[in-house]
Amino acid sequence: MSSPGTQRPSTGPSSVESREHHARLGAWFDQLCGLEGAELREGLERLEAEDAVLAAQVRGMLDLDGSKALLDQPVAKPEPMPRRIGKFKIPSRLGQGGTGVV
């Protein structure tokens, strides 16, 4: 623990730097996500020349945006509810939620 009047050394970007980085990331993504082919390549090359780290992050976002989103994929069908568990009979379902059935 640091004593009053002393500061710990910075270990990462400040919250202001982080907000600015995320704002730039979002702006570049928005600008590039609707482009294709040569226009997209040119935009990514401009960004790469300006900020290679940001370019890599935008490329990753574009890759995910172009792939089928996880939530768009079909969900596995649930197994049928058993009628018995050991010696106990299950007469009906009481309820269900996002993670299971009771």
C-alpha positions in Angstrom: 0.0 0.0 0.0 1.4 3.4 -0.8 1.6 6.1 1.7 -0.2 9.5 1.3 1.4 11.7 -1.2 3.1 8.9 -3.2 1.8 7.4 -6.3 2.2 3.9 -7.6 3.9 3.6 -11.0 1.5 3.3 -13.9 1.1 -0.2 -15.3 -1.2 0.6 -18.2 -3.1 3.2 -20.1 -5.1 5.7 -18.1 -8.9 5.6 -18.3 -8.7 8.7 -20.6 -6.3 6.9 -22.9 -8.4 3.8 -22.8 -11.6 5.7 -23.7 -9.8 7.5 -26.5 -8.5 4.1 -27.8 -11.9 2.5 -27.7 -13.5 5.5 -29.4 -10.9 5.3 -32.2 -11.4 1.5 -32.4 -15.1 2.0 -32.8 -14.8 4.8 -35.3 -12.4 2.8 -37.5 -14.6 -0.3 -37.3 -17.7 1.6 -38.2 -15.9 3.2 -41.2 -14.5 -0.1 -42.5 -17.2 -2.6 -41.8 -19.3 -1.7 -44.8 -16.4 -1.8 -47.2 -15.3 -4.7 -49.4 -12.4 -5.6 -51.7 -9.9 -2.8 -52.6 -11.7 -0.2 -50.5 -11.4 -2.3 -47.4 -7.7 -3.2 -48.1 -6.9 0.5 -48.6 -8.6 1.5 -45.4 -6.8 -1.2 -43.5 -3.4 -0.2 -45.0 -4.0 3.5 -44.0 -4.8 2.4 -40.4 -1.8 0.0 -40.4 0.5 2.9 -41.3 -1.1 5.0 -38.5 -1.4 2.5 -35.7 -0.5 -1.2 -36.2 -2.0 -2.3 -32.8 -5.3 -0.6 -33.6 -5.2 -2.1 -37.1 -4.8 -5.6 -35.7 -7.8 -5.1 -33.3 -10.0 -3.7 -36.1 -9.0 -6.7 -38.3 -10.1 -9.1 -35.5 -13.4 -7.3 -35.1 -14.0 -7.3 -38.9 -13.2 -11.1 -39.0 -15.8 -11.7 -36.2 -18.3 -9.4 -37.9 -18.0 -11.3 -41.2 -18.4 -14.7 -39.5 -21.6 -16.2 -38.3 -22.3 -14.7 -34.9 -22.5 -17.2 -32.0 -26.0 -16.1 -31.2 -27.1 -16.7 -34.8 -26.0 -20.4 -34.6 -28.7 -23.0 -33.8 -28.9 -24.1 -30.2 -28.6 -27.7 -29.4 -32.0 -29.4 -28.8 -32.5 -30.3 -25.2 -32.6 -33.9 -24.1 -36.1 -35.1 -23.3 -37.0 -34.9 -19.7 -36.7 -38.2 -17.9 -39.8 -39.7 -16.4 -37.8 -41.2 -13.5 -34.6 -40.5 -11.6 -33.7 -43.6 -9.6 -36.8 -44.5 -7.5 -38.3 -41.0 -7.9 -41.1 -40.4 -10.5 -41.1 -37.0 -12.2 -44.8 -36.1 -12.9 -44.2 -32.8 -14.7 -41.9 -29.8 -15.3 -42.1 -27.0 -12.7 -40.3 -24.4 -14.7 -37.3 -23.6 -17.0 -34.9 -20.8 -17.5 -31.8 -19.8 -19.5 -29.6 -22.5 -17.9 -31.9 -25.4 -17.1 -35.2 -27.1 -16.3 -36.7 -27.8 -12.9 
